[in-house]
Amino acid sequence: MTNKILVVGSGPSGLVALNELTKNEKLDIYLIDNSNYKSMDTIEENCIFKNNFLYGNRSSSLNSPNDEEHELFKKNEFPNISKSFGGFSNVWGGTILPVDGEEKVYYSELDINLENEYRELENLFFNKSSSVKNDIPNFLETSYSKKTIKKLNSINLDNLYAEFSDVALNKDLSKEILTNNKICKFCKSYKWYCSNNPIWSSKKDILNLINTKNVKYLEDTKLLKFKERVTHVECLLKTNEKTNTKNFSKILLASGPISTSEIVINSGIVKEALLENSDLLSIPILKVFNFQKNKTSFADLFITFKNNKHNFFIQFYNYSRSLLHLGRDNVFLLKYLKFLPDLFFSSFGGMFLYIDSNLSSKLKVSYNYDLNKFEYLSIQPKNKKIINKSLKILFKNLKKVKVIPIKFMIKNYYFGRSYHFGGQFPHSLTKQPNKTDIYGRLDGLERVFIVDSSVLPKINTGPLTFTIMANSKRICKKILEF
């Protein structure tokens, strides 16, 4: 029993946990994520935008359910928007941005330093710091993006800064593949981009650990609740509608903030959980007198903006034909305008704007014992005046560089649709109700560790996943010492 560990969840935090724990061959590691990895054995080679994207959903290209997807969001007619466009400000989506100093402050106050973990992750998973990256053409640094960055930064505003995005390509991609300029007839992207699944995926790496390391995968299994004993943790598992009890020496919860909240509430540790969120605005734009178009749907630029101590983060996209294919289920008019030529669309683009969590909506998760089910209360943002005032200032500055937001087409994506959420059990220097210690343990627990975004002390507007992974790695290093 001493070396029997259960990892719950197969997202980025779960991958890092498995990767760290498998360094100790004496551990008996089990993984559950309420899905099935057998479908990962083969991946279609045809254009993913044509054959595999259901409603433009990237996760369907893996033919496997997303472990963090919850029934609450599956009921939506369209998929989560952050899964519908290629290239985002974290490693999950395809582009990566270094963690800024302000975010690091929240961790330094807890005496947490993630610098070593950031470097280790770059070398372990991504081409980002690989020597081959220097030989790969930077297709995001177009003439238009260079001019836009120069103009934005020349405004000389202390609260606005623009920079290039950096692609977190799958480390298995070779220079020969990336320099192949053949274009797909369907999506008009590079063929290497649309057919070989270049976006980094934690599921591929986990499958490799299952096949080569000391990881036992329990298919179609879900953790319902747990009870911590003196020498072990008693777990109630559900497999194919049947329940059974198994004991483990330790549990790592990496199933995402919704599932983690449900497990902890169902186990009687807390009564409810209040999740923080960074709301998202989808903003179509007109690029005056510019007809730039791209061959990928990665974000070209990242723009940070601050107003009255509130942070806003922008992912800036030039037009691409693949972006048109991905976006037509989210932008209603595209269904009827898709026949128009690239020249028409190339003067347009888009921005995803993430809003400071202090101004954003929240979600309360609790259990209704009378109805015998979980309840989800969405708390709408209360500071829309501040948001509108900030947007007015931002749009005014964007117009100076001939970027015109199309205001009547702006769409709001409140809780559950931005994918920037968590922090319901944030790290604290001491265990408190609904707060964990710096190793992810809630009050009264010694053998159960939370390692996903649930424990982040701040849900920032920019990159989340890289920090989630680094923090999971830090915690797992310590678990190996316990």
C-alpha positions in Angstrom: 0.0 0.0 0.0 2.9 2.4 0.7 3.7 3.0 -2.9 0.3 2.9 -4.5 -0.7 6.3 -6.0 -3.8 7.3 -7.9 -3.7 10.2 -10.4 -7.1 11.5 -11.3 -7.2 13.4 -14.7 -5.1 13.4 -17.9 -4.8 17.1 -18.7 -1.5 19.0 -18.6 -1.3 18.9 -14.8 -2.0 15.1 -14.8 0.7 14.6 -17.4 3.3 16.4 -15.4 2.3 14.5 -12.3 2.7 11.2 -14.1 6.0 12.2 -15.7 7.4 13.2 -12.3 6.1 10.2 -10.4 7.3 7.6 -13.0 10.9 8.7 -12.2 10.5 6.5 -9.1 10.2 2.9 -10.5 9.2 1.6 -7.1 5.9 3.4 -7.2 2.7 1.6 -8.3 0.9 4.4 -10.2 -2.7 4.3 -11.4 -4.4 6.7 -13.8 -8.1 7.4 -14.2 -9.8 10.1 -16.3 -13.2 8.7 -17.1 -12.3 8.0 -20.8 -10.5 5.6 -23.0 -7.0 6.0 -24.5 -7.3 3.2 -27.0 -8.7 5.6 -29.6 -5.4 7.5 -29.4 -3.5 4.8 -31.2 -4.4 6.1 -34.7 -4.8 9.7 -35.8 -6.2 10.8 -39.1 -3.7 12.1 -41.7 -6.3 14.0 -43.6 -7.1 17.7 -43.1 -8.2 18.0 -39.5 -10.4 21.0 -40.3 -12.3 19.0 -42.9 -12.6 15.5 -41.4 -12.2 15.7 -37.6 -13.4 19.0 -36.2 -17.0 18.7 -34.9 -18.4 22.2 -34.9 -14.8 23.4 -35.3 -13.7 21.7 -32.1 -10.0 20.9 -32.0 -10.3 18.3 -29.3 -12.3 16.0 -31.6 -9.1 15.7 -33.8 -7.8 13.4 -31.1 -11.0 11.3 -31.2 -11.1 11.3 -27.4 -13.2 13.2 -24.9 -11.7 16.1 -23.1 -11.2 15.1 -19.5 -12.0 18.6 -18.2 -15.2 18.9 -20.2 -18.2 18.8 -18.0 -21.8 18.0 -18.6 -22.7 21.6 -17.7 -20.8 22.7 -20.8 -21.6 19.8 -23.1 -25.2 21.0 -23.2 -24.0 24.1 -25.1 -25.0 24.1 -28.7 -21.5 25.0 -29.8 -18.2 24.0 -28.2 -16.1 26.0 -25.8 -14.7 28.9 -27.9 -11.1 28.4 -26.6 -11.2 25.0 -28.3 -12.5 26.4 -31.6 -9.6 28.5 -32.9 -6.0 27.5 -33.4 -3.3 29.0 -31.2 -3.6 30.5 -27.8 -1.6 32.1 -25.1 -0.8 28.9 -23.3 0.8 25.6 -24.3 -2.5 23.8 -24.5 -3.6 25.7 -27.5 -0.4 26.0 -29.6 1.3 29.3 -28.6 3.1 30.2 -25.5 3.9 33.4 -23.7 6.5 33.7 -20.9 4.9 34.2 -17.4 5.0 37.9 -16.4 6.4 39.4 -13.3 3.1 40.3 -11.8 1.9 36.7 -11.8 5.1 35.6 -10.1 4.4 38.0 -7.2 1.4 35.9 -6.1 3.7 32.8 -5.8 6.7 34.6 -4.2 4.4 35.8 -1.4 3.8 32.1 -0.7 7.6 31.4 -0.9 7.0 29.5 -4.2 9.5 29.8 -7.0 8.6 28.0 -10.3 11.6 29.2 -12.4 13.3 25.8 -12.5 10.0 24.0 -13.3 9.4 26.4 -16.3 12.8 25.7 -17.7 12.5 21.9 -17.2 9.1 21.9 -19.0 10.4 23.8 -22.0 13.2 21.3 -22.5 11.0 18.3 -21.8 8.0 18.9 -24.1 8.4 21.8 -26.5 10.4 22.9 -29.4 10.4 26.3 -27.8 13.9 26.1 -26.4 15.2 23.4 -28.8 18.1 24.3 -31.1 16.0 23.2 -34.1 13.7 26.2 -33.4 16.4 28.6 -34.7 16.2 26.9 -38.1 12.4 27.1 -38.3 10.9 30.0 -40.3 9.0 32.3 -37.9 5.7 32.4 -39.9 4.1 34.6 -37.3 6.5 37.5 -37.8 4.8 38.8 -40.9 5.4 42.3 -42.3 2.0 43.4 -41.0 2.5 42.0 -37.5 5.9 43.7 -37.3 4.4 47.0 -38.3 1.5 46.6 -35.9 3.8 45.9 -32.9 6.0 48.8 -33.8 3.1 51.2 -34.0 1.3 49.9 -30.9 4.5 50.2 -28.8 5.4 53.6 -30.2 2.2 55.0 -28.7 4.3 55.1 -25.5 1.6 54.1 -23.1 2.8 52.5 -19.8 -0.3 50.4 -19.7 -0.1 48.9 -23.2 2.5 46.5 -24.7 2.5 44.2 -27.7 4.8 41.3 -28.6 5.0 38.3 -31.0 3.5 35.0 -29.9 5.7 32.0 -29.7 4.5 28.6 -31.1 4.7 25.6 -28.8 5.0 23.0 -31.5 5.1 19.3 -30.9 8.7 18.4 -30.1 8.5 15.4 -32.5 8.1 17.7 -35.5 11.3 18.0 -37.6 12.8 20.9 -39.4 12.1 19.1 -42.7 8.3 18.9 -41.9 8.1 22.5 -40.8 9.8 23.9 -43.8 7.5 22.0 -46.2 5.5 24.8 -47.9 2.8 22.6 -49.5 -0.7 24.0 -49.1 -3.8 22.0 -48.2 -6.5 22.5 -50.9 -9.3 22.6 -48.3 -8.2 24.9 -45.5 -5.4 26.7 -47.4 -3.0 26.1 -44.5 0.4 24.4 -44.6 -0.2 20.7 -45.0 2.1 20.0 -42.0 -0.1 22.2 -40.0 -3.5 20.7 -40.8 -2.6 17.0 -41.2 0.0 16.0 -38.7 -1.5 17.5 -35.5 1.4 19.8 -34.7 -0.3 21.3 -31.7 1.2 19.9 -28.5 -1.1 17.5 -26.7 -0.8 16.0 -23.2 -2.8 12.9 -24.3 -0.1 11.7 -26.7 2.6 12.0 -24.0 0.4 10.2 -21.4 -0.3 7.4 -23.8 3.5 6.9 -24.2 3.9 6.8 -20.4 1.1 4.2 -20.2 2.8 2.0 -22.8 6.4 2.4 -21.5 6.4 3.3 -17.8 4.9 2.0 -14.5 1.4 3.5 -15.1 -1.7 1.3 -14.9 -4.6 2.8 -16.8 -8.1 2.1 -15.4 -10.5 2.6 -18.4 -13.8 4.3 -18.2 -13.4 4.9 -14.4 -14.4 7.9 -12.3 -13.6 8.8 -8.7 -16.8 9.6 -6.9 -15.5 10.4 -3.5 -12.7 9.5 -1.0 -12.2 9.0 2.7 -8.7 9.6 4.1 -7.6 7.1 6.8 -4.4 7.0 8.9 -2.5 4.8 6.6 -4.3 5.1 3.2 -7.1 6.8 1.2 -10.3 4.8 0.6 -11.7 5.6 -2.8 -15.2 4.9 -4.2 -14.7 4.3 -8.0 -17.3 4.0 -10.7 -16.6 1.8 -13.7 -19.2 1.0 -16.4 -22.1 1.9 -14.0 -20.7 -0.3 -11.2 -19.0 1.0 -8.0 -16.2 -0.5 -6.1 -13.8 0.6 -3.4 -10.0 0.6 -3.8 -7.3 1.9 -1.4 -4.3 4.0 -2.3 -1.5 5.5 -0.3 -1.9 8.9 -1.9 -4.3 10.7 -4.4 -3.4 13.5 -6.9 -6.4 15.4 -8.1 -5.7 16.7 -11.6 -9.1 16.5 -13.2 -9.8 20.2 -13.7 -11.5 22.7 -11.4 -15.1 21.5 -12.0 -14.5 17.8 -11.4 -12.1 18.4 -8.6 -14.7 20.6 -6.8 -17.3 17.9 -7.2 -15.0 15.2 -5.8 -14.0 17.3 -2.8 -17.6 18.3 -2.1 -18.9 14.8 -2.5 -16.2 13.6 -0.1 -17.6 16.0 2.6 -14.4 18.1 2.8 -16.1 21.4 1.9 -19.7 22.4 1.4 -19.2 24.5 -1.7 -16.6 25.9 -4.0 -16.4 29.3 -5.6 -14.4 29.3 -8.9 -12.6 32.4 -10.2 -12.8 33.2 -13.9 -11.3 35.4 -16.6 -14.1 36.2 -18.9 -13.6 36.3 -22.7 -14.8 38.7 -25.4 -14.6 37.7 -29.0 -14.0 40.8 -31.1 -14.0 40.9 -34.9 -11.7 43.6 -36.3 -11.2 45.5 -39.5 -7.6 46.2 -40.6 -7.8 49.4 -42.5 -6.0 49.3 -45.9 -4.4 46.0 -45.0 -5.0 42.7 -46.7 -2.6 40.4 -44.7 -3.6 36.8 -44.6 -1.9 33.8 -42.8 -1.5 30.2 -43.5 -2.1 29.1 -39.9 -4.7 30.1 -37.4 -2.2 30.8 -34.6 -2.4 34.0 -32.7 0.0 36.5 -34.3 0.4 39.0 -31.4 -0.2 39.2 -27.7 -1.3 42.6 -26.3 -1.3 43.4 -22.6 -3.4 46.3 -21.4 -4.0 47.7 -17.9 -6.5 50.3 -16.7 -7.1 51.4 -13.1 -5.0 48.4 -11.9 -7.1 45.9 -13.9 -5.5 43.6 -16.4 -6.7 42.8 -19.9 -5.0 40.3 -22.3 -5.5 40.2 -26.1 -4.8 37.4 -28.6 -4.6 39.1 -32.0 -5.4 37.1 -35.2 -4.9 37.9 -38.8 -7.3 36.3 -41.2 -6.6 32.7 -42.5 -8.8 30.3 -44.4 -8.5 27.7 -41.6 -9.6 30.3 -39.1 -12.6 30.9 -41.3 -13.5 27.2 -41.3 -13.0 27.0 -37.5 -15.0 30.2 -36.8 -18.1 29.7 -38.9 -20.0 28.0 -36.1 -19.2 30.8 -33.7 -19.7 33.8 -36.0 -23.2 33.4 -37.5 -22.6 35.5 -40.7 -19.6 33.4 -41.8 -22.0 30.6 -42.8 -23.4 32.8 -45.5 -20.2 34.7 -46.5 -17.8 31.8 -46.7 -18.0 31.7 -50.5 -16.4 35.2 -50.8 -12.8 35.3 -51.9 -9.8 35.5 -49.5 -9.1 39.1 -50.7 -12.4 40.2 -49.0 -11.7 38.4 -45.7 -8.0 39.3 -45.5 -8.9 42.9 -44.4 -10.5 41.4 -41.3 -9.2 39.6 -38.3 -10.1 39.0 -34.7 -9.2 39.4 -31.1 -9.8 37.3 -28.0 -9.8 39.7 -25.0 -9.6 38.2 -21.5 -10.8 40.3 -18.6 -9.3 40.7 -15.1 -10.7 38.0 -12.8 -11.7 40.8 -10.3 -14.1 42.1 -13.0 -15.3 38.7 -14.3 -18.1 36.2 -13.5 -17.7 33.4 -11.0 -19.3 30.0 -10.5 -20.5 28.5 -7.3 -20.6 24.7 -7.1 -22.6 23.0 -4.3 -24.6 19.8 -3.7 -28.3 19.8 -3.3 -29.1 16.9 -1.0 -32.8 17.2 -1.4 -32.6 16.9 -5.2 -29.5 14.5 -5.0 -27.5 16.4 -7.5 -24.8 19.1 -8.0 -26.0 22.7 -8.6 -24.1 25.4 -10.4 -24.8 29.1 -9.7 -23.3 31.5 -12.3 -22.5 34.8 -10.7 -22.4 37.5 -13.4 -19.8 40.3 -13.4 -20.7 43.3 -11.3 -18.3 45.9 -12.7 -19.4 46.2 -16.3 -19.0 50.0 -16.1 -15.2 49.6 -15.5 -15.0 47.0 -18.3 -16.8 49.3 -20.8 -14.6 52.3 -19.8 -11.5 50.2 -20.2 -12.6 48.9 -23.6 -13.3 52.5 -24.7 -9.7 53.5 -23.9 -8.3 50.3 -25.5 -10.3 50.7 -28.7 -9.3 54.3 -29.0 -5.6 53.3 -29.0 -6.2 50.4 -31.4 -7.7 52.9 -33.9 -4.4 54.8 -33.9 -2.8 51.8 -35.6 -5.8 51.4 -38.0 -7.3 48.4 -36.2 -11.1 49.0 -35.9 -13.1 46.7 -33.6 -16.5 45.7 -35.0 -18.5 46.5 -31.9 -21.9 45.1 -33.0 -20.4 41.6 -33.5 -18.7 41.4 -30.1 -19.6 38.2 -28.2 -19.4 37.7 -24.5 -18.2 34.3 -23.1 -18.9 34.2 -19.4 -18.0 31.4 -17.0 -17.4 28.0 -18.4 -16.6 29.3 -21.9 -13.3 31.1 -21.6 -11.4 28.1 -20.1 -9.4 30.5 -17.8 -10.9 29.5 -14.5 -10.0 27.8 -11.2 -8.6 29.0 -7.9 -11.4 27.8 -5.7 -8.9 26.1 -3.4 -5.9 28.5 -3.6 -2.6 27.9 -2.0 -2.1 29.5 1.4 0.7 29.5 3.9 -1.5 27.5 6.2 -4.4 25.2 5.6 -7.8 26.9 5.9 -11.4 26.1 4.9 -11.4 26.1 1.1 -7.7 26.9 1.0 -4.8 24.5 0.5 -1.3 24.6 1.8 1.5 25.1 -0.7 1.4 21.4 -1.6 -2.3 21.4 -2.5 -3.7 19.8 0.7 -7.0 21.0 2.1 -7.6 21.3 5.9 -7.8 17.8 7.4 -6.0 16.1 4.5 -2.4 14.7 4.4 -2.6 12.2 1.6 -4.8 14.0 -1.0 -3.0 16.6 -3.2 -4.7 19.0 -5.7 -2.4 19.8 -8.6 -4.6 21.4 -11.2 -5.8 25.1 -11.7 -8.0 24.7 -8.6 -5.0 25.8 -6.4 -3.8 28.8 -8.4 -3.6 31.8 -6.1 -4.5 34.0 -9.1 -6.5 33.4 -12.3 -4.7 35.8 -14.5 -5.8 37.0 -17.9 -2.9 35.6 -19.9 -1.2 32.2 -19.9 -2.5 29.6 -17.4 -1.5 26.2 -18.5 2.3 26.6 -18.3 2.0 27.8 -14.7 -0.5 24.9 -13.9 2.1 22.4 -15.2 5.0 24.0 -13.4 3.1 24.1 -10.1 2.1 20.4 -10.5 5.7 19.5 -11.1 6.8 21.4 -8.0 4.2 19.6 -5.8 5.0 16.2 -7.2 8.7 16.7 -6.5 7.8 17.2 -2.9 5.4 14.2 -2.9 8.3 11.9 -3.8 10.1 13.2 -0.6 7.2 12.5 1.7 
